[in-house]
């Protein structure tokens, strides 16, 4: 069922979906990293007809946009048990909530061990590490947006909706791993 849903989502999202992301709590993620994350999520979803923008600081967005709140928080015991980097909850009727949870402590720990070449990420220039963090955050958000747009808790074996990501995949410049695949 999931491969069919992914194929349909990749080719037939009509009318185009417009989402706006509002980060909370305000100030937890610096604006530069938010911009990188929103840009990354938008680039991943654009081929499927999903437009993603940032809501302004007060959470306002264009009238046609559905606002999703991205809450950055410490991981929950359930998230720690299954190593989740993010989550979205569903109501009893199967409707996804409009809140994406990002477990920032887990992501930062994961990136703290990352290296590009033989150089640890934390030893790279600040702009480089901000780009890597924003890219990783955007890819996690894009995955959770997938659950929202597809209205599914299911995971695919690979691709954007795969269940597990390696650190290298989260920070790599290329997006090969993050396409919707049939």
PyMOL commands that set and color helices and strands:
alter all, ss='L'
color gray80, all
select helices_A, chain A and resi 2-11+31-46+77-82+104-112+121-123+126-150+167-171+176-178
alter helices_A, ss='H'
color red, helices_A
select strands_A, chain A and resi 17-24+50-54+66-73+86-90+96-103+115-116+119-120
alter strands_A, ss='S'
color yellow, strands_A
deselect
rebuild
show_as cartoon
